[in-house]
Amino acid sequence: MGSDHGAGDTAGDEQAARWNGPSGNAWVEAQDMVDALFAPLEKLLVETFPAGRGGRVLDVGCGTGGTTVAIARRLGAGGRCVGVDISEPMVEAGRARAEREGAEVSFVRADAQDHVFEPASFDGVVSRFGVMFFSDPGRAFANLRRAAKENAGLRFVVWRDIAENPFMTTAERAAAPFLPDLPVRESGAPGQFALADADRARRLLEGAGWAGVGVRPVDVTCVMPEKELVPYFSRFGPVGIALRDADETTRGRVVSAVRPAFDPYVHDTEVRFTAACWQIDAHAG
């Protein structure tokens, strides 16, 4: 694997630095809003498991643990959900959440691509937007396959194509005149739209030993309070990252330019948009 492996390691280091710094902290600060925003997608993952059946489930890229705790509650007595995430701030937030709610969960601060899980120890593997950031997704999915019991189920929710999710790029399009160094989104690169190509996602999973891979489109309506909109776009994504180092004048200009660009999504006191996603299902063959 030579140079490819080295390049992957570099990308992995960049992701670790990002999620253990300001990006991870931003998600922790906004965890209640994010949980409410993506609640319909959490439901897709939770309903994978029969209520009260128990079992052991791995939540990949668990963030602040909202889905992890919800799945543990679904599994019932004798069930346990393990959340893994590269971000120490988010894992700490997840542990605090689990303690508050008395949930049967545990958290591991690690890169799921390389972490040595106990072999064949999970009855299910899930992820809500947590598997698009791997520097080497084939390696990551093979590692998760080793952690899964025979016939264990897998369900991921990931973003579809960037063109189908205009809400997600509204801020950077409007801010571009003021922030000329915004990164260009690269198709297939680690990031939000890394698994937008359904055929590629299927090939990666099949190559990693997962069987019966099914990919179906899912469109869900996401809602946030209008008062959260400016904090949202000035905290997350490429614009949020750029604004961390911007002076107040630039910040003011960006916010003034970007906020009206979201008007099509604003309905009275709410912001509503469609999240165009793939629901990916498979089992350990």
Phi and psi in degrees as a GROMACS rama.xvg file:
@    title "Ramachandran Plot"
@    xaxis  label "Phi"
@    yaxis  label "Psi"
@TYPE xy
39.9954  -116.276  GLY-2
-65.9072  -31.9427  SER-3
-61.9314  -42.411  ASP-4
-61.97  -42.6573  HIS-5
-62.519  -42.5062  GLY-6
-63.218  -39.4896  ALA-7
-62.1755  -41.7858  GLY-8
-61.575  -40.6506  ASP-9
-62.381  -45.3563  THR-10
-62.1849  -39.5235  ALA-11
-63.2513  -39.7341  GLY-12
-62.9884  -39.1018  ASP-13
-64.7419  -41.7647  GLU-14
-64.1153  -42.3297  GLN-15
-61.3768  -43.9493  ALA-16
-63.1982  -41.1815  ALA-17
-64.0063  -49.1576  ARG-18
-81.3147  -14.9486  TRP-19
-96.2608  3.47827  ASN-20
-117.315  -133.741  GLY-21
-59.711  -37.0655  PRO-22
-64.5325  -44.3773  SER-23
-62.9274  -42.536  GLY-24
-63.572  -37.6046  ASN-25
-61.6932  -41.9942  ALA-26
-66.8097  -37.0795  TRP-27
-63.7052  -45.4741  VAL-28
-63.1803  -30.893  GLU-29
-107.185  19.831  ALA-30
-61.26  -36.1669  GLN-31
-66.4189  -42.5565  ASP-32
-65.0267  -43.8077  MET-33
-63.9742  -42.4926  VAL-34
-60.8793  -43.1452  ASP-35
-67.5753  -39.9115  ALA-36
-60.7057  -43.917  LEU-37
-103.063  18.4845  PHE-38
-55.0876  -39.5696  ALA-39
-63.1907  -29.5769  PRO-40
-79.3202  -34.094  LEU-41
-58.2329  -41.7473  GLU-42
-59.3819  -39.7415  LYS-43
-58.3212  -35.7648  LEU-44
-79.6316  -42.3363  LEU-45
-62.8877  -40.5709  VAL-46
-72.2061  -4.94853  GLU-47
-60.694  -29.1922  THR-48
-109.488  134.624  PHE-49
-61.8626  138.176  PRO-50
-64.3781  131.975  ALA-51
75.6509  9.63361  GLY-52
-83.382  -12.261  ARG-53
76.2126  -160.23  GLY-54
104.742  175.273  GLY-55
-124.879  123.663  ARG-56
-125.012  141.177  VAL-57
-106.335  125.72  LEU-58
-105.818  110.369  ASP-59
-92.3195  130.067  VAL-60
65.6093  50.0251  GLY-61
-70.8009  -14.1154  CYS-62
59.8683  -132.347  GLY-63
-88.2648  10.6351  THR-64
88.3802  11.0538  GLY-65
-60.4527  -48.9481  GLY-66
-68.7344  -36.9954  THR-67
-57.4666  -48.4707  THR-68
-67.3831  -40.7151  VAL-69
-63.2687  -39.376  ALA-70
-68.1453  -41.8129  ILE-71
-58.9669  -40.5248  ALA-72
-64.0408  -38.9347  ARG-73
-65.9852  -39.3951  ARG-74
-66.0568  -33.7224  LEU-75
79.5085  -167.042  GLY-76
-58.2546  135.129  ALA-77
86.8166  -7.37651  GLY-78
-96.5842  157.35  GLY-79
-151.853  137.443  ARG-80
-116.158  133.367  CYS-81
-110.9  123.594  VAL-82
-100.3  134.422  GLY-83
-124.117  135.008  VAL-84
-154.157  150.465  ASP-85
-79.0024  -13.2113  ILE-86
-96.2047  114.217  SER-87
-61.6201  -44.5484  GLU-88
-58.9534  -39.8335  PRO-89
-72.4101  -38.5429  MET-90
-63.3235  -41.3584  VAL-91
-62.3309  -39.8858  GLU-92
-64.0355  -38.7496  ALA-93
-63.6194  -41.7835  GLY-94
-63.2187  -40.5325  ARG-95
-64.3318  -40.9321  ALA-96
-61.4167  -47.7725  ARG-97
-61.6707  -38.4549  ALA-98
-65.9287  -41.8911  GLU-99
-61.2684  -39.228  ARG-100
-96.1731  -0.967585  GLU-101
61.1116  36.8806  GLY-102
-88.7513  148.629  ALA-103
-84.1505  75.4842  GLU-104
-135.28  161.561  VAL-105
-140.672  159.863  SER-106
-129.155  144.867  PHE-107
-125.029  125.164  VAL-108
-89.4092  102.372  ARG-109
-164.511  164.595  ALA-110
-88.8934  113.754  ASP-111
-62.2784  -14.9474  ALA-112
-66.3363  -34.7281  GLN-113
-124.017  -10.8805  ASP-114
-60.8587  139.144  HIS-115
-87.6416  94.0426  VAL-116
-78.964  158.173  PHE-117
-63.5768  126.859  GLU-118
-61.1105  143.885  PRO-119
47.5214  50.2529  ALA-120
-115.948  -3.2864  SER-121
-119.701  138.667  PHE-122
-85.2071  -14.5591  ASP-123
-159.996  151.66  GLY-124
-131.122  127.915  VAL-125
-133.268  163.055  VAL-126
-161.771  133.381  SER-127
-108.433  101.588  ARG-128
59.209  29.3846  PHE-129
-110.928  -1.92046  GLY-130
-113.384  11.9382  VAL-131
-92.6444  -0.125133  MET-132
-109.159  3.80924  PHE-133
-67.392  137.673  PHE-134
-71.8646  -26.8773  SER-135
-137.362  83.0415  ASP-136
-61.5664  -32.5283  PRO-137
-60.8472  -44.7286  GLY-138
-63.1155  -40.5073  ARG-139
-63.8837  -46.2812  ALA-140
-68.3577  -31.2695  PHE-141
-67.6887  -38.3225  ALA-142
-64.4958  -40.5932  ASN-143
-67.9476  -34.6276  LEU-144
-62.4605  -39.8265  ARG-145
-64.3717  -30.5698  ARG-146
-78.6231  -15.3283  ALA-147
-90.6535  142.432  ALA-148
-68.8964  160.757  LYS-149
-57.6334  132.348  GLU-150
71.1998  7.80164  ASN-151
-60.584  145.57  ALA-152
-89.9146  153.947  GLY-153
-129.469  137.253  LEU-154
-143.63  120.805  ARG-155
-115.679  146.357  PHE-156
-116.746  122.898  VAL-157
-133.213  165.267  VAL-158
-76.195  142.613  TRP-159
-80.1064  -162.22  ARG-160
-61.7001  149.457  ASP-161
-57.4358  -35.2312  ILE-162
-68.0901  -23.0662  ALA-163
-88.235  -3.7172  GLU-164
-127.97  60.9921  ASN-165
-61.3973  -27.7949  PRO-166
-56.9759  -37.1882  PHE-167
-70.1322  -19.1757  MET-168
-115.758  6.42976  THR-169
-57.4645  -45.2823  THR-170
-64.1652  -45.3077  ALA-171
-70.8982  -32.1984  GLU-172
-64.579  -43.6658  ARG-173
-73.9137  -28.5625  ALA-174
-87.4645  -12.3724  ALA-175
-51.9651  -40.636  ALA-176
-62.787  -24.6199  PRO-177
-100.313  -19.9546  PHE-178
-128.072  75.7422  LEU-179
-67.2199  -15.3039  PRO-180
-97.7953  16.9068  ASP-181
-58.5692  137.306  LEU-182
-66.1677  146.221  PRO-183
-82.2322  133.879  VAL-184
-71.3058  126.185  ARG-185
-107.024  123.112  GLU-186
-59.408  128.761  SER-187
83.7125  -11.4016  GLY-188
-73.8811  154.356  ALA-189
-52.8289  128.686  PRO-190
151.449  -170.724  GLY-191
-54.9734  -37.6401  GLN-192
-110.223  26.4062  PHE-193
-64.086  -28.7794  ALA-194
-113.557  27.5992  LEU-195
-66.4135  -27.0157  ALA-196
-82.4098  104.992  ASP-197
-60.7721  -38.847  ALA-198
-64.1387  -40.1554  ASP-199
-65.0913  -43.2507  ARG-200
-60.1509  -41.8753  ALA-201
-64.535  -45.07  ARG-202
-61.593  -42.0422  ARG-203
-61.586  -44.17  LEU-204
-69.7902  -43.6965  LEU-205
-63.6001  -38.901  GLU-206
-66.3306  -21.923  GLY-207
-93.499  2.85496  ALA-208
99.3362  9.05534  GLY-209
-88.6726  142.67  TRP-210
-116.202  163.588  ALA-211
59.3839  37.548  GLY-212
-68.8252  123.417  VAL-213
-122.908  135.387  GLY-214
-125.417  119.245  VAL-215
-129.628  143.919  ARG-216
-72.8324  140.509  PRO-217
-132.206  127.719  VAL-218
-116.684  120.729  ASP-219
-126.328  147.248  VAL-220
-87.8475  123.298  THR-221
-107.195  141.931  CYS-222
-132.113  137.992  VAL-223
-139.035  155.089  MET-224
-63.8618  142.122  PRO-225
-57.3737  -33.6848  GLU-226
-64.4511  -17.1173  LYS-227
-88.9909  -7.03452  GLU-228
-65.0428  -49.9557  LEU-229
-62.7719  -47.7141  VAL-230
-56.8889  -34.7624  PRO-231
-63.8876  -56.1959  TYR-232
-76.6331  -18.294  PHE-233
-90.9277  1.15824  SER-234
-115.643  -35.2982  ARG-235
-110.055  162.954  PHE-236
71.5162  -174.826  GLY-237
-57.8084  -37.8768  PRO-238
-67.5936  -43.4342  VAL-239
-59.1949  -41.7728  GLY-240
-64.301  -44.5297  ILE-241
-64.6904  -36.6886  ALA-242
-70.8892  -17.274  LEU-243
-62.7067  -29.8613  ARG-244
-108.476  6.41203  ASP-245
-84.2241  150.132  ALA-246
-75.9166  167.632  ASP-247
-63.1976  -35.5488  GLU-248
-63.0089  -48.4999  THR-249
-62.6746  -43.0583  THR-250
-58.6944  -45.6296  ARG-251
-61.8383  -41.7557  GLY-252
-64.3656  -42.0593  ARG-253
-63.809  -48.2547  VAL-254
-60.9621  -41.4962  VAL-255
-64.8279  -32.6429  SER-256
-81.4958  -36.138  ALA-257
-80.6195  -40.5369  VAL-258
-55.2071  -45.8112  ARG-259
-64.9223  -24.6133  PRO-260
-65.1859  -20.934  ALA-261
-89.4958  0.121672  PHE-262
-52.7808  -37.2311  ASP-263
-60.5246  -19.8622  PRO-264
-98.0442  -6.2228  TYR-265
-93.0548  125.504  VAL-266
-129.061  99.5416  HIS-267
56.6646  -114.781  ASP-268
-96.2183  8.32633  THR-269
-122.767  152.839  GLU-270
-111.011  127.638  VAL-271
-129.332  136.273  ARG-272
-148.481  161.964  PHE-273
-96.0653  126.494  THR-274
-91.8161  113.03  ALA-275
-93.3668  108.979  ALA-276
-126.804  166.55  CYS-277
-105.551  136.132  TRP-278
-101.671  117.494  GLN-279
-109.59  122.489  ILE-280
-119.557  146.31  ASP-281
-162.203  176.033  ALA-282
-141.002  158.477  HIS-283
-74.2363  106.093  ALA-284
